[in-house]
Amino acid sequence: MKNNTKELALASILTALSVLITYSPLKLVLPFFTLTLGAHVPTMLAIFVGPWVTVMTVIGSCIGFFLTIPAPNSIIVVTRAATHIIFALAGIMMLKKNYNIVLIIAVTAVLHALAEGIAVYILTPLVLDSSTAALTAGGIAVLGTLLHHVIDSAITAPILIALTKAKIIKRRCL
């Protein structure tokens, strides 16, 4: 299979998965924070394919959360999903420089958590009509995202190993 065709197929599959996962019943929904088990897995896998595949996967996740989370909470959740581009592109850059996978997970977890925490802190007063709740909501988002990132990384690892063994994704740093 030609590389461009393979990337297009992987982009399609990972984007579709990122939309479908948002419909999962395995989620915790608060007014300012959601935790959907496995939601980061397609994006984390896309990091190993390439930048445009990653961007498409993040867009798919944003669309999925827009469709599944009712307003006004959807503005926070979709914005949080859009911030995934930050940790994903950082992961791609670190991967290209052959950083250790554990370091990539740690650095991207911190970037991911901070980006989502900032988004929640800024947008919470719009949804809850309370600026005092913003700091608490942002803090919960940071801690929850750190935990969620680690859990989804653990889910991603065996899938990535299997896709690498099947020669669907090139081994870069495992």
C-alpha positions, -999 to +999 in steps of 0.1 A: +000+000+000+013+034-009+022+057+020-003+084+011-031+059+007-021+043+041-021+077+058-055+086+043-069+052+055-055+057+090-067+093+091-102+081+082-102+053+107-088+074+136-110+103+129-141+081+128-130+065+161-125+099+177-161+108+168-175+074+178-157+073+212-176+105+222-208+085+222-194+060+247-214+055+279-180+052+297-179+088+307-181+112+336-199+145+328-197+175+352-207+210+342-171+220+334-154+187+329-159+154+311-139+122+312-146+098+284-125+067+287-104+062+255-111+096+241-074+104+236-064+071+221-071+080+184-051+112+188-023+094+206-021+068+178-022+096+152+009+111+167+028+081+153+013+085+118+019+122+111+008+158+117-021+160+092-036+127+105-033+141+140-050+173+131-079+154+114-083+132+145-085+162+168-111+178+145-131+146+146-130+146+184-142+182+185-171+173+161-180+143+182-181+162+215-201+190+198-227+164+188-228+146+221-225+172+249-255+195+254-251+233+254-238+253+272-213+227+285-204+218+249-184+251+245-160+240+273-157+204+262-152+212+225-126+239+234-108+213+256-108+188+227-094+215+204-065+220+228-054+184+221-036+198+191-011+213+215+000+181+232-003+161+200+020+184+180+045+185+209+044+147+209+051+146+171+081+170+175+095+149+204+090+117+185+109+132+155+138+139+178+137+103+191+128+112+227+120+083+251+083+074+250+080+078+288+093+113+285+069+120+257+040+108+277+051+129+307+056+161+288+025+158+267+005+150+299+016+182+315+009+203+283-024+186+279-035+192+315-024+228+315-041+236+281-074+220+293-071+237+327-067+271+311-096+265+288-118+255+316-107+284+338-114+309+310-148+294+299-163+283+332-177+317+342-197+317+309-213+284+317-217+285+355-222+322+358-197+322+386-161+335+383-153+320+418-159+285+405-134+290+376-103+284+397-117+252+413-130+240+379-096+247+362-078+229+390-101+199+387-096+199+350-058+199+353-057+170+378-084+150+360-067+155+326-034+143+340-050+111+353-070+107+320-039+112+299-020+085+318-050+061+316-054+066+279-017+063+273-019+029+290-047+019+267-028+033+236+004+014+243-007-022+235-027-010+205+004+009+192+026-022+198+001-043+178-001-018+150+037-016+149+040-054+147+015-055+119+035-029+101+006-005+100+024+021+120+062+025+118+081+020+150+097+052+160+105+051+197+091+021+214 
